[in-house]
Amino acid sequence: MEPVALEEIKTLIQMEYHELPALSLTLWQAQRLWNLSDELCERALQSLVSEKFLVMTPSGRFIRRHDRRSRAASSGPVALAG
């Protein structure tokens, strides 16, 4: 089996979090879900945290980071006062 590139793993993880925005996984759960080694999974998740795509909670769970633009886009049209 050919080794999978870190960028491919990160893309897979991002796709999953886009499909399931409320996804909240520990490192162990992520390893099991994507069948990754400890080292590769940790590198991918930490890289996505550094890129501000994911956030690690105080309890050690990885969740998708939401900024104002993504929240506004996902909540539908915004009525302007005027």
Secondary structure as UniProt FT lines:
FT   HELIX           6..19
FT   TURN            21..22
FT   STRAND          24..25
FT   HELIX           27..34
FT   HELIX           38..50
FT   TURN            51..52
FT   STRAND          54..56
FT   TURN            58..59
FT   STRAND          62..64
FT   HELIX           68..74
//
